[in-house]
């Protein structure tokens, strides 16, 4: 009897995990494409969590690089209009 309750609880938790993964995966794919998986096994929770962490780090790095590019471009444009100003 208690085994059935545990089995139902495990199935319920797996459904919740699958729902979470289904909602998170499109966002992750939009930000950082997934590496191809060799088999058709469903992803483990650790895999999704690690992918979320890696995607967040990649996103922060991209934003940092974009900020540096924008600031550099802005300074070059200002310097091109005002060449005698020491930036």
DADAQUI-V72762 format. One record per run of one state. SS is the DSSP state (H for helix, E for strand, C for the rest). FROM is the first residue (numbers start at 0). TO is the last residue. If there is no record, write none. Layout:
BEGIN
{{SS	FROM	TO} {SS	FROM	TO}}
END
This chain:
BEGIN
{{C	0	0} {H	1	30} {C	31	43} {H	44	80} {C	81	86}}
END
